Amino acid sequence: MRKRIIHTLSIIGSGLALSLMLGSCGAGTNNPGKEFAPNMYHSVPYEPLSQITDDQSGMWVSSLDNEVGEYYNSNPNNPHGMTMREPAPNTVKRTKTGYISYKIPKDSLELAARVLINPLDSSAQVVSEGKELYGRFCSHCHGQKGTEPGLVGEIFGGVTAYNSIAVKDKPEGHIFHVITNGKGRMGSHASQLSSEERWKIVRYVQILQKQ
């Protein structure tokens, strides 16, 4: 009888212990429960898309003397509920080099030819850099001078000379668009060349057109 009572109490004790363990692991909406390493759950740097507005948040791990919790990262000057500020209306995102992202569709070659203007001048330095890029990315198909196909162009065929009637008068926007999106057997070079590098090649190709 005594053993049975002890066994029953043992079961009850185990159940209570298990309940306490499960209860300690319970989490609220923004509370993960017991935290072994709190800085893995909370960001000390500012979060761009959210704010922690409770200035006592993380007070228990704070090493600062400003009476503000370590996880408090609210930007009170931003009314949008996030630390990052919204861009000014009607602004256009640019690339790291300052160029506007190229958005003209591949099938809009005529539009590109009509509206695109080369932002680079035709100085000796730009042309020289364009020639170097052309030698690395274009000459294997179009040849060194653009009048006869290169080694790859000879195998596949169909490479038109830059000074031919069909190509010699193509505007800079046309050339840039073809380099960016490809045309026919030529694939896109947008992933290999930045916008600035493509425009440099355009300057050099325009010289080859006049040969």
Buried (B, 14 or more C-beta within 10 A) or exposed (E): EEEEEEEEEEEEEEEEEEEEEEEEEEEEEEEEEEEEEBEEEBEEEBBEEBBBEBBEBBBEEBEEEEEBBBBBBBBEEEEEEBBBEEEEEEEEEEEEEEBEEBEBEEEBBEEBBEEBEBEBEEEEEBBEBBBBBBEEBBBBBBBBBBEEBBEEBEEEEEBBBBBEEEBBEBBBBBBBBBBBBBBEEBEBBBEEBBBBBBBBBBBBBBBBBEE
